[in-house]
Amino acid sequence: MTQRTDVVVIGGGQSGLAAGYHLRRLGIEHVILDAAAAPGGAWQHAWESLRLFSPAQYSSLPGRLMPVQPGETYPDAAHVVSYLADYEKRYELPVRREVWVEAVHRDGAHLRVETDCGDWQARAVISATGTWTRPFLPAVPGSRDFTGRQLHTVQYRSPAAFTGQRVIVVGGGNSGAQIAADLARADVHLTWATQRLPRYLADDIDGRALFDHATARRRALDDGRTDTGGVASLGDIVAVPPVRAARDAGRLTAEPMFARLTATGVEWSDGSQTEADVVIWCTGFRPALAHFASLRLRGTRGHITTLGTRAVDEPRLHLLGYGDWTGPASATLIGVGRPAREAAREIAELLRA
Ligand code: FAD
């Protein structure tokens, strides 16, 4: 049986909830379909030592400040999960769980959202599926020869699983730096490999400054001024306290990326080799957009071309929270509110037309 509503939001993490908040404020009937069994989006799967880049009050969705976590300036992931669970309850957001969206099809004046629990017909769709379910692994020579374990960031929990082992962490972004710092304080023989020298942001820059930068960029874009560049122009790694401590103690030294994997480890560009039991790829994510394959929307690098959050080739579709290409800082707690509001407003206009 096909169910009907005005808007289907796909994904019930922070972006889907921010969309629900603004749709509700505008009185737009909607449903939020989420594959996960519990609230919290990707934060449910974060490693144990992960801390936010920003204090709680700078990590809030629209309408409700994140409460301070007692004893912590930078909240942990469990705190974010309980904030998001509380948020959806407080605003009575219509989240349906353990519903996997398989595909979205054009169906005359509607979009048909096909799920593993039946179909939905809607006049507009907001996709907020994040990136966590699409870990990216680069093609590196020899990766099939390596007989040790290969993991991605999404599978890492804590150093306990690696006690006494030779671990190579790959990646010079925040995940790589934080996981390397985590392992560096344990009984682990760590090698950290990065494509270029690690670029730390100044120690006094945290998520607050990043958000201010993104806000200034958004204003510049709104006013038609020169693009100041995304937050990546400031550096790659936020020096959160555990990263700073490991770096300052000299335990975070990066090696230039190895040339290839061997059966027992890696080979560097000078031909020398390092043995390893485990390689952890902290090499990022791609947007989880497979459910749009049948719409055949144009884009580059796995993205869909957007104007703001709206898909250029399908104006009934909005994309939310995937990164700067769906709104400056839209892949952050504090940054997703504004693009969510704009998406809801545009959809309200579409429904009125
Ligand atoms: P997600 O949280 O991934 O939620 C997507 C939801 O959609 C999930 O529940 C998933 O189950 C569901 N879903 C996916 N596909 C489907 C489907 N086909 N059908 C139905 N449901 C589906 N941001 C900050 O603001 N501050 C920080 O300090 C910070 N630190 C970060 C550290 C790391 C290591 C990472 C990876 C990110 C960090 N972020 C931070 C960025 C950002 O806040 C997260 O990536 C955030 O989880 C994105 O939220 P989302 O709702 O867009 O996606």
Boltz pocket constraint, residues with backbone or C-beta under 6 A from the ligand:
constraints:
  - pocket:
      binder: B
      contacts: [[A, 10], [A, 11], [A, 12], [A, 13], [A, 14], [A, 15], [A, 16], [A, 33], [A, 34], [A, 35], [A, 36], [A, 38], [A, 40], [A, 41], [A, 42], [A, 43], [A, 51], [A, 52], [A, 53], [A, 54], [A, 58], [A, 59], [A, 99], [A, 100], [A, 101], [A, 102], [A, 128], [A, 129], [A, 130], [A, 131], [A, 132], [A, 133], [A, 174], [A, 175], [A, 207], [A, 288], [A, 291], [A, 320], [A, 321], [A, 322], [A, 330], [A, 331], [A, 332], [A, 333], [A, 334]]
      max_distance: 6.0
